[in-house]
Amino acid sequence: MLLQAHTSGLVVFLLVAFMPGLRLQRDGSSNGPVLNPEAQFYRPVLQQSETIPTPDSGVSSGSYMLRDFVGRTCIKATMGAEFIVMENKTSWYFNLDPSRVRLSGKCSKEEALLSLMLPDNSTSLEFTFRKDKDYFYVTKLAARLLPLPVCKGCPNKMYSGFLSHKMLFRTADDQSFKCTSESLLSVSSELRIKLVPLQMQAFGVPNGQFGKEDECWADFNRRAVPIIIGSIALGLMLSIVLSFLIIRDRHRPGYERL
């Protein structure tokens, strides 16, 4: 009996030592510690994409602010983020839950980092900002996702990737980049990141409020194309009406001289 108690204690000690994040609680009906059923490792669960996807459905938008060492807001971002995984010729997705995000990063004069991370480091999304004269942009985007296996018997697999040496979301340093259209970025052959909607500003956010909005090309095209098409259609209609009036006047019967 004594040997069995020592063996149980050794097993519990090894679980605590080699499985960080595992908590123990004492049950009043037992003489030894038992595992807390609520203490579980967080692993994202992938959902299979629908046959007819709805791009903006289910993507929760979160607001994130990072302050420098003197307490000033140096980065502010509002976004909804979705991880899209291609596995076994099937598209799977995972939506980042803002309520679970742990925010971290750093700010300097010419470079800043915004890191969004889920519990147990199971998921992360990092934006590296760079300032170039009077502009700022995202020069690196890195993503990592460690979900539960997508099928029974499938191995555990981590999906990761990054984009570097880019000039993403470039705008003036006193303005904010805004895009309500979908921003889809491929960080590897198996992982893509969808940001929708998106608004961000770095290297100074006075009073924690976004500056003047710099509209992305997708939003501009979505707003301007219908106006252009409408103007062209209206111009064609006016041309047809004017041509009809001119032709009608030329064929109107007149008086003949005697």
Backbone bond lengths (Angstrom), bond angles and torsions (degrees), N, CA, C in turn:
res aa  C-N    CA-C-N  psi(-1)  N-CA   C-N-CA  omega(-1)  CA-C   N-CA-C  phi
1 M - - - 1.474 - - 1.516 110.76 -
2 L 1.356 114.57 -43.71 1.457 119.63 179.33 1.514 111.15 -64.01
3 L 1.355 116.87 -40.82 1.459 121.65 179.62 1.527 110.22 -63.40
4 Q 1.334 116.28 -39.24 1.476 120.14 179.72 1.520 111.19 -64.82
5 A 1.345 117.81 -38.88 1.466 121.63 179.08 1.518 110.26 -65.26
6 H 1.367 115.86 -43.19 1.471 118.77 178.70 1.519 110.88 -63.53
7 T 1.338 116.61 -39.19 1.469 120.44 179.63 1.521 111.23 -63.92
8 S 1.355 117.16 -42.19 1.475 121.06 178.56 1.513 110.87 -63.11
9 G 1.354 115.69 -40.88 1.465 118.89 179.11 1.508 112.15 -64.67
10 L 1.337 117.58 -37.63 1.462 121.49 179.03 1.526 110.95 -65.64
11 V 1.340 116.40 -39.73 1.465 120.28 178.87 1.522 110.66 -62.93
12 V 1.339 116.54 -44.74 1.466 120.70 179.35 1.515 110.77 -62.61
13 F 1.361 116.27 -41.53 1.462 120.17 179.28 1.519 111.14 -60.63
14 L 1.337 117.09 -43.42 1.461 121.01 179.96 1.522 110.99 -65.95
15 L 1.341 117.95 -37.95 1.465 120.66 177.94 1.518 110.90 -61.86
16 V 1.330 116.37 -44.77 1.469 120.25 -179.59 1.513 111.04 -67.44
17 A 1.326 116.99 -39.07 1.468 120.76 -175.28 1.512 112.44 -70.69
18 F 1.324 117.63 -38.28 1.464 120.23 -171.97 1.515 113.86 -108.23
19 M 1.316 119.42 0.71 1.469 122.49 177.89 1.516 108.69 -126.75
20 P 1.344 117.77 81.08 1.463 121.33 -177.77 1.514 110.42 -60.99
21 G 1.337 114.68 142.84 1.450 119.90 178.38 1.515 111.84 97.06
22 L 1.365 117.31 -11.91 1.453 120.95 179.43 1.520 108.31 -82.76
23 R 1.356 116.02 127.91 1.453 120.17 -178.15 1.522 108.85 -110.79
24 L 1.331 114.90 153.50 1.458 121.19 178.25 1.512 108.85 -118.76
25 Q 1.321 115.50 146.60 1.447 118.77 173.27 1.534 108.25 -134.98
26 R 1.319 116.14 155.51 1.459 119.92 -176.53 1.514 109.07 -98.64
27 D 1.310 116.18 129.66 1.447 122.95 178.54 1.525 108.45 -94.66
28 G 1.328 116.92 129.62 1.453 120.63 -176.29 1.507 112.94 -63.13
29 S 1.328 117.92 -22.52 1.457 120.47 -177.90 1.521 112.43 -88.80
30 S 1.333 116.76 3.31 1.455 119.88 -176.79 1.507 109.86 -130.83
31 N 1.321 115.74 155.13 1.457 119.99 179.02 1.515 112.97 -86.74
32 G 1.321 118.15 -9.24 1.454 120.75 -176.24 1.507 111.44 -128.22
33 P 1.337 117.42 166.14 1.459 121.52 179.16 1.515 111.14 -69.88
34 V 1.337 115.78 147.36 1.463 121.40 176.34 1.514 108.30 -124.86
35 L 1.314 115.97 158.39 1.453 120.22 -179.51 1.511 109.90 -71.91
36 N 1.325 116.27 137.13 1.455 121.87 176.19 1.528 108.77 -75.07
37 P 1.342 118.10 119.45 1.473 119.18 -177.52 1.513 112.69 -64.73
38 E 1.344 118.15 -20.79 1.459 121.08 179.67 1.524 112.31 -83.94
39 A 1.355 116.54 -13.06 1.460 120.30 -179.20 1.526 108.88 -86.43
40 Q 1.312 116.00 94.60 1.450 121.75 -178.11 1.519 109.49 -127.52
41 F 1.308 115.10 150.56 1.449 119.33 175.34 1.517 108.80 -73.99
42 Y 1.321 115.64 136.45 1.462 119.35 -177.90 1.526 109.29 -83.40
43 R 1.321 116.38 123.83 1.455 122.09 176.07 1.527 108.41 -132.00
44 P 1.322 118.07 125.65 1.472 120.67 178.32 1.523 111.27 -61.07
45 V 1.312 115.56 147.90 1.462 122.17 177.57 1.526 108.24 -111.57
46 L 1.318 116.39 120.62 1.458 121.11 179.90 1.525 110.46 -79.33
47 Q 1.325 115.43 142.68 1.456 122.47 175.90 1.521 108.66 -111.52
48 Q 1.320 115.95 140.34 1.455 119.39 179.05 1.517 110.00 -75.82
49 S 1.337 116.21 136.22 1.458 121.24 -178.83 1.516 110.14 -65.81
50 E 1.337 115.33 147.75 1.450 120.78 178.64 1.526 110.12 -73.49
51 T 1.318 115.37 161.21 1.462 120.18 177.36 1.513 110.98 -61.97
52 I 1.347 115.48 -41.87 1.465 121.11 175.40 1.521 106.65 -115.08
53 P 1.327 118.27 94.44 1.461 120.64 -173.71 1.520 112.45 -69.40
54 T 1.311 114.66 148.59 1.458 121.60 172.44 1.524 106.35 -112.35
55 P 1.332 118.64 103.58 1.467 122.65 -166.32 1.515 115.04 -54.81
56 D 1.355 118.28 -38.63 1.453 119.37 -172.12 1.522 113.18 -97.75
57 S 1.345 118.48 -3.43 1.451 120.37 -175.17 1.528 110.26 -75.03
58 G 1.335 115.34 137.23 1.451 120.92 174.78 1.504 115.86 79.71
59 V 1.320 119.44 -2.74 1.461 121.60 179.85 1.525 108.42 -90.61
60 S 1.322 116.81 110.78 1.460 121.88 -178.73 1.525 109.93 -85.55
61 S 1.311 116.08 130.20 1.457 120.82 -179.33 1.524 109.98 -90.96
62 G 1.328 115.68 133.89 1.455 121.22 178.51 1.519 111.25 -122.34
63 S 1.318 116.13 156.42 1.467 121.86 178.89 1.526 108.59 -113.74
64 Y 1.342 116.56 129.94 1.453 121.70 -174.95 1.533 110.14 -130.66
65 M 1.334 115.87 132.48 1.465 121.05 178.84 1.519 109.55 -130.10
66 L 1.326 115.49 132.98 1.458 122.06 178.32 1.521 108.74 -118.49
67 R 1.323 116.23 131.31 1.469 121.66 -178.74 1.520 111.00 -108.76
68 D 1.338 115.31 151.89 1.459 119.98 178.52 1.524 109.88 -83.96
69 F 1.344 116.89 -172.66 1.456 120.67 -172.49 1.522 113.26 -69.68
70 V 1.336 117.76 -14.90 1.472 119.99 177.49 1.527 111.39 -103.20
71 G 1.318 117.23 6.84 1.454 120.38 174.75 1.509 116.20 91.51
72 R 1.338 117.82 5.47 1.461 120.24 178.49 1.528 110.40 -86.52
73 T 1.335 115.78 142.83 1.462 120.00 179.23 1.518 109.43 -71.39
74 C 1.323 116.83 118.05 1.470 120.49 -178.99 1.527 111.76 -105.77
75 I 1.338 118.10 -23.67 1.457 121.78 176.28 1.524 108.65 -137.99
76 K 1.308 115.75 133.85 1.465 120.91 171.59 1.525 107.19 -133.86
77 A 1.327 115.46 133.16 1.462 119.89 -179.37 1.518 109.69 -143.61
78 T 1.315 114.86 138.74 1.460 122.22 172.85 1.519 107.16 -124.51
79 M 1.318 116.58 124.00 1.470 118.58 -176.07 1.520 111.13 -161.92
80 G 1.314 114.31 157.03 1.443 121.95 165.41 1.522 106.37 -112.10
81 A 1.327 117.37 135.36 1.461 120.87 -174.99 1.519 110.33 -125.10
82 E 1.326 114.93 134.35 1.462 121.09 177.69 1.528 109.10 -129.29
83 F 1.335 116.07 131.18 1.462 122.80 175.55 1.529 107.54 -93.96
84 I 1.319 116.88 125.91 1.461 121.66 -179.57 1.529 108.13 -114.99
85 V 1.322 115.80 122.02 1.464 122.52 -175.78 1.525 109.67 -113.87
86 M 1.321 115.57 135.26 1.461 121.39 172.94 1.532 107.75 -104.61
87 E 1.322 115.96 113.88 1.456 121.56 -178.26 1.520 108.94 -142.36
88 N 1.328 116.06 132.07 1.476 121.85 -179.99 1.531 111.25 54.49
89 K 1.340 115.56 40.91 1.461 122.46 178.93 1.527 112.75 60.75
90 T 1.329 115.54 22.98 1.456 121.75 179.74 1.521 109.14 -126.46
91 S 1.307 115.87 144.88 1.464 121.66 179.00 1.524 109.61 -94.49
92 W 1.334 115.48 127.31 1.461 122.40 178.19 1.525 107.99 -122.93
93 Y 1.330 116.45 156.79 1.455 118.12 -179.45 1.526 110.94 -142.40
94 F 1.336 114.42 157.18 1.464 122.21 175.80 1.520 107.51 -142.13
95 N 1.340 116.34 125.24 1.453 121.76 -179.76 1.522 110.40 -94.22
96 L 1.313 116.18 129.66 1.462 121.61 -179.18 1.532 109.54 -71.00
97 D 1.323 116.03 124.21 1.468 122.07 -179.79 1.530 109.10 -89.20
98 P 1.342 118.62 110.84 1.477 120.18 -176.72 1.527 113.22 -59.74
99 S 1.329 118.31 -28.84 1.463 120.55 -177.40 1.537 112.30 -69.01
100 R 1.323 117.51 -18.08 1.467 121.64 -179.80 1.523 112.94 -100.20
101 V 1.315 117.42 -6.26 1.465 121.13 -172.75 1.519 111.42 -73.00
102 R 1.320 115.37 135.33 1.459 122.27 171.11 1.524 106.99 -104.65
103 L 1.313 115.77 122.81 1.465 122.31 -173.66 1.525 110.63 -96.58
104 S 1.329 115.58 135.80 1.459 120.72 175.48 1.524 108.40 -152.06
105 G 1.321 115.90 175.55 1.464 119.96 179.31 1.516 111.58 153.21
106 K 1.323 114.63 -166.66 1.458 120.13 179.98 1.524 108.86 -154.93
107 C 1.309 114.84 157.52 1.466 120.82 -179.56 1.520 109.62 -133.42
108 S 1.314 115.18 132.67 1.459 120.84 172.49 1.525 107.73 -134.16
109 K 1.308 115.92 -173.20 1.459 119.48 -174.27 1.525 112.50 -68.49
110 E 1.323 117.67 -37.93 1.461 120.75 -175.01 1.521 114.25 -120.12
111 E 1.328 117.54 -6.24 1.460 119.71 -179.75 1.524 109.60 -144.08
112 A 1.326 115.99 143.19 1.459 121.06 179.97 1.527 108.45 -143.62
113 L 1.326 115.49 153.34 1.464 121.42 -178.64 1.518 109.28 -131.30
114 L 1.327 115.72 130.14 1.460 122.37 174.42 1.527 107.40 -118.49
115 S 1.340 116.49 120.09 1.461 121.50 -176.89 1.517 109.70 -120.08
116 L 1.322 116.24 126.15 1.460 123.31 176.07 1.519 107.22 -111.48
117 M 1.333 116.40 121.74 1.459 119.90 -173.71 1.522 110.25 -134.46
118 L 1.339 116.28 142.33 1.453 122.49 176.32 1.525 109.87 -96.40
119 P 1.350 117.67 165.04 1.472 120.51 -177.91 1.523 112.82 -53.86
120 D 1.337 114.21 149.32 1.462 122.73 178.22 1.529 112.95 61.11
121 N 1.345 116.65 20.34 1.472 121.79 179.08 1.523 112.49 55.68
122 S 1.319 116.25 29.12 1.461 120.10 -177.46 1.521 112.44 -73.88
123 T 1.326 116.20 -26.26 1.463 121.32 -177.71 1.516 109.16 -145.80
124 S 1.314 116.66 139.21 1.465 119.66 176.59 1.516 109.93 -148.23
125 L 1.315 114.00 150.83 1.460 122.29 177.13 1.520 107.04 -141.51
126 E 1.330 116.51 120.05 1.462 120.79 -173.56 1.526 110.88 -124.59
127 F 1.336 114.71 135.35 1.459 122.59 177.09 1.524 108.33 -117.59
128 T 1.321 116.24 123.74 1.460 121.18 174.52 1.525 108.82 -104.89
129 F 1.326 115.79 117.56 1.456 121.93 -178.26 1.529 110.11 -97.96
130 R 1.319 115.08 147.64 1.457 120.69 174.95 1.521 109.34 -134.00
131 K 1.327 115.21 141.97 1.460 121.18 177.73 1.516 109.44 -104.80
132 D 1.329 116.69 129.47 1.450 122.68 -179.18 1.523 108.21 -130.30
133 K 1.326 115.58 102.19 1.469 121.78 -175.61 1.520 110.01 57.00
134 D 1.321 118.15 -113.94 1.460 120.97 -176.14 1.519 112.94 -101.13
135 Y 1.331 117.17 18.42 1.460 120.85 -178.18 1.527 110.34 -130.08
136 F 1.326 114.78 156.53 1.458 119.87 170.49 1.526 108.19 -131.50
137 Y 1.325 115.41 156.63 1.459 120.81 179.10 1.521 108.87 -159.91
138 V 1.325 116.05 167.90 1.465 121.59 175.68 1.523 107.49 -92.14
139 T 1.325 115.82 116.73 1.461 120.26 -177.89 1.528 112.32 -94.06
140 K 1.349 116.50 -17.34 1.473 119.45 178.79 1.525 109.54 -148.29
141 L 1.313 115.15 136.15 1.459 122.65 174.38 1.529 107.51 -126.82
142 A 1.331 116.72 121.18 1.458 121.58 -179.05 1.523 109.54 -123.00
143 A 1.328 116.26 140.78 1.460 121.00 -178.43 1.519 110.18 -138.96
144 R 1.341 115.24 147.80 1.460 121.09 177.60 1.520 108.51 -145.72
145 L 1.328 116.58 138.58 1.461 121.66 -178.38 1.524 109.16 -142.83
146 L 1.333 116.44 123.94 1.459 121.91 177.30 1.535 107.93 -120.47
147 P 1.329 117.67 85.88 1.464 120.91 -175.34 1.533 112.10 -91.00
148 L 1.322 114.72 172.10 1.451 119.25 168.99 1.530 108.55 -66.43
149 P 1.329 118.37 151.11 1.470 119.95 179.20 1.524 111.65 -55.38
150 V 1.318 116.40 144.93 1.462 120.74 -175.55 1.529 111.97 -78.94
151 C 1.310 117.85 -11.82 1.461 119.88 179.56 1.525 109.24 -148.72
152 K 1.313 116.07 160.47 1.449 121.17 179.19 1.531 109.41 -67.41
153 G 1.306 114.81 126.59 1.453 119.36 -178.93 1.516 113.96 89.97
154 C 1.338 117.31 -9.64 1.463 119.82 177.62 1.531 109.65 -72.07
155 P 1.314 118.76 145.22 1.466 120.72 -178.97 1.529 111.78 -74.27
156 N 1.337 115.34 156.66 1.458 120.12 171.74 1.521 108.58 -65.36
157 K 1.315 115.43 136.63 1.453 119.01 -176.43 1.521 110.19 -145.20
158 M 1.325 116.40 135.92 1.451 120.96 176.48 1.527 109.01 -102.93
159 Y 1.322 115.88 133.11 1.454 122.18 177.40 1.533 107.73 -106.32
160 S 1.310 116.03 129.15 1.456 119.34 -178.45 1.523 109.83 -150.80
161 G 1.311 114.68 163.38 1.456 120.57 178.08 1.511 110.17 175.14
162 F 1.326 115.56 174.74 1.463 118.92 179.90 1.523 110.01 -158.56
163 L 1.303 114.13 159.98 1.460 123.69 170.26 1.517 106.60 -119.12
164 S 1.315 117.55 129.41 1.463 120.14 -178.68 1.517 110.47 -133.37
165 H 1.328 114.27 163.10 1.466 122.39 -179.49 1.537 110.67 57.04
166 K 1.327 114.83 41.51 1.457 121.04 179.18 1.529 109.84 -110.88
167 M 1.325 114.89 171.45 1.462 121.53 174.07 1.527 107.55 -127.88
168 L 1.348 114.73 65.87 1.455 120.86 -177.46 1.527 110.51 -82.14
169 F 1.329 115.97 140.76 1.468 123.35 173.24 1.532 111.98 57.47
170 R 1.314 116.68 39.69 1.466 122.01 -177.16 1.523 111.18 -68.91
171 T 1.334 116.28 133.58 1.464 121.20 177.76 1.527 109.36 -160.55
172 A 1.334 116.40 169.56 1.459 120.87 -179.37 1.523 110.19 -65.53
173 D 1.337 116.34 147.00 1.462 119.99 -172.34 1.521 114.10 -69.11
174 D 1.335 118.57 -13.10 1.461 119.73 176.22 1.524 111.78 -102.81
175 Q 1.332 116.40 10.73 1.454 121.41 179.40 1.526 109.73 -121.62
176 S 1.330 115.51 172.97 1.453 120.46 177.54 1.526 109.35 -117.99
177 F 1.307 115.64 141.80 1.466 120.88 176.29 1.517 107.80 -85.10
178 K 1.327 116.92 130.47 1.463 120.61 -179.02 1.519 110.44 -133.49
179 C 1.342 115.49 136.39 1.458 120.93 178.48 1.528 108.35 -149.67
180 T 1.329 115.97 111.87 1.462 120.27 176.44 1.525 111.19 -87.35
181 S 1.324 116.50 -14.49 1.461 120.05 174.90 1.526 109.45 -77.89
182 E 1.303 116.32 164.39 1.457 121.77 -178.23 1.524 111.65 -70.88
183 S 1.338 116.41 130.29 1.468 122.54 172.40 1.522 107.28 -108.23
184 L 1.323 116.98 111.39 1.462 122.09 -176.49 1.525 108.87 -111.65
185 L 1.333 116.21 118.85 1.455 122.17 -174.43 1.527 109.68 -122.84
186 S 1.331 116.92 126.53 1.453 122.30 179.90 1.531 108.75 -94.00
187 V 1.348 116.53 114.42 1.464 120.79 -179.23 1.526 111.98 -98.40
188 S 1.337 117.61 -14.81 1.468 122.29 174.53 1.520 107.75 -161.29
189 S 1.315 115.90 177.78 1.465 119.53 -179.27 1.526 112.05 -69.50
190 E 1.332 116.53 -19.17 1.466 120.39 -177.43 1.522 113.58 -111.94
191 L 1.318 118.14 -9.33 1.465 120.10 -172.77 1.525 111.01 -134.20
192 R 1.334 114.36 130.06 1.457 121.69 173.83 1.524 109.15 -127.47
193 I 1.317 115.31 153.28 1.455 121.77 179.69 1.527 108.64 -119.06
194 K 1.324 114.94 127.31 1.466 120.34 176.94 1.528 108.61 -110.52
195 L 1.323 116.02 125.82 1.457 122.50 178.69 1.523 108.25 -115.11
196 V 1.332 116.61 119.59 1.454 120.49 -178.85 1.529 109.67 -164.65
197 P 1.340 118.89 125.94 1.461 126.43 -13.90 1.530 109.35 -75.79
198 L 1.317 117.07 174.75 1.458 120.92 -176.50 1.523 110.68 -140.82
199 Q 1.333 115.68 131.44 1.462 121.46 170.63 1.524 107.40 -147.36
200 M 1.332 117.15 130.30 1.455 120.35 -178.21 1.526 111.68 -149.82
201 Q 1.306 113.82 153.64 1.472 121.35 177.31 1.521 107.86 -149.94
202 A 1.332 116.75 138.77 1.464 121.29 -177.37 1.523 110.82 -133.70
203 F 1.348 113.98 164.58 1.468 122.62 177.97 1.532 111.55 61.94
204 G 1.322 114.99 46.61 1.454 120.04 175.31 1.513 112.06 116.94
205 V 1.337 115.21 112.97 1.464 121.65 176.47 1.525 106.15 -129.38
206 P 1.346 118.61 88.31 1.465 121.80 -175.18 1.520 112.41 -54.88
207 N 1.332 115.04 127.30 1.466 122.76 178.97 1.528 112.60 58.51
208 G 1.327 116.70 19.60 1.452 120.11 178.67 1.507 114.82 69.26
209 Q 1.336 117.36 18.00 1.461 121.87 -177.99 1.530 109.88 -113.35
210 F 1.337 115.78 140.38 1.451 120.14 177.63 1.525 110.78 -61.53
211 G 1.343 115.64 144.73 1.452 120.68 174.51 1.519 111.09 -82.18
212 K 1.303 115.91 -166.54 1.465 121.67 179.04 1.523 110.15 -55.42
213 E 1.328 115.89 136.85 1.460 120.84 -174.91 1.525 112.02 -80.65
214 D 1.317 115.15 130.73 1.459 122.46 173.67 1.526 107.08 -102.44
215 E 1.303 117.33 108.82 1.457 122.90 -172.90 1.524 111.51 -74.68
216 C 1.335 116.31 137.94 1.460 120.08 178.42 1.529 109.81 -75.32
217 W 1.345 116.11 161.62 1.469 120.95 -176.99 1.523 111.88 -63.62
218 A 1.328 116.60 -35.57 1.468 119.29 -179.29 1.528 110.93 -62.91
219 D 1.336 116.49 -42.15 1.472 119.81 178.01 1.523 110.57 -67.10
220 F 1.347 116.11 -41.32 1.467 119.79 179.79 1.522 110.66 -61.62
221 N 1.335 116.14 -45.72 1.474 119.57 -179.76 1.520 111.07 -64.38
222 R 1.333 116.68 -40.37 1.462 119.65 -179.58 1.526 111.79 -65.03
223 R 1.329 115.22 -31.53 1.463 119.21 178.91 1.520 112.34 -85.76
224 A 1.352 116.89 -36.59 1.462 120.04 -173.35 1.521 113.24 -84.80
225 V 1.337 117.99 -34.70 1.469 120.42 -176.28 1.523 112.36 -58.36
226 P 1.338 120.47 -46.75 1.473 118.71 177.04 1.523 113.20 -60.11
227 I 1.344 116.27 -35.34 1.467 119.47 178.65 1.523 110.10 -66.64
228 I 1.331 116.73 -43.48 1.463 120.61 -179.98 1.528 110.87 -64.26
229 I 1.342 115.51 -45.22 1.465 119.11 179.53 1.524 110.50 -62.86
230 G 1.329 116.14 -41.85 1.460 119.79 178.11 1.523 112.16 -62.62
231 S 1.348 115.98 -40.28 1.472 119.79 179.15 1.525 110.69 -65.24
232 I 1.337 116.65 -41.45 1.474 120.20 178.69 1.527 110.44 -63.50
233 A 1.340 116.23 -43.97 1.467 120.03 179.99 1.526 110.84 -63.17
234 L 1.341 116.19 -41.72 1.461 119.85 178.75 1.523 110.90 -64.25
235 G 1.357 116.85 -41.40 1.460 120.64 177.89 1.517 112.33 -61.91
236 L 1.339 116.85 -41.12 1.470 120.35 177.79 1.525 111.15 -64.10
237 M 1.320 116.30 -41.43 1.468 119.62 179.46 1.527 111.14 -63.17
238 L 1.340 116.46 -43.09 1.466 119.98 178.66 1.522 110.63 -64.02
239 S 1.331 116.87 -39.64 1.472 119.92 178.88 1.521 110.92 -62.93
240 I 1.335 116.28 -41.91 1.468 120.18 179.73 1.526 110.60 -64.15
241 V 1.339 116.81 -44.12 1.479 120.80 -179.89 1.520 110.75 -63.06
242 L 1.352 117.28 -45.60 1.472 120.54 -179.90 1.521 110.80 -63.47
243 S 1.341 116.45 -41.85 1.474 119.29 178.54 1.527 110.75 -61.81
244 F 1.307 117.27 -40.50 1.467 121.03 178.60 1.524 111.15 -62.87
245 L 1.336 117.17 -43.44 1.463 120.56 -179.07 1.529 111.45 -65.20
246 I 1.341 116.34 -40.84 1.469 120.11 -179.85 1.524 110.75 -64.88
247 I 1.320 116.73 -44.70 1.476 121.11 179.83 1.527 110.59 -64.01
248 R 1.342 116.22 -40.34 1.462 119.48 -179.84 1.527 111.43 -64.35
249 D 1.343 117.33 -41.02 1.468 120.65 179.75 1.525 111.09 -65.18
250 R 1.335 117.30 -36.73 1.470 119.63 -178.99 1.530 112.34 -69.40
251 H 1.293 117.47 -27.74 1.471 120.93 -178.29 1.536 112.02 -97.78
252 R 1.321 118.97 7.07 1.451 121.30 179.00 1.518 109.49 -71.94
253 P 1.346 120.52 129.00 1.470 122.37 -179.35 1.523 112.06 -65.03
254 G 1.384 116.96 137.41 1.464 120.93 179.01 1.529 111.45 -117.41
255 Y 1.320 116.83 -172.91 1.480 122.74 179.44 1.516 109.98 -90.22
256 E 1.355 115.96 138.66 1.448 121.31 177.22 1.549 110.43 -96.01
257 R 1.348 118.45 140.65 1.474 123.47 -178.69 1.546 108.37 -78.27
258 L 1.339 117.44 135.67 1.471 123.20 177.84 1.499 110.50 -77.31
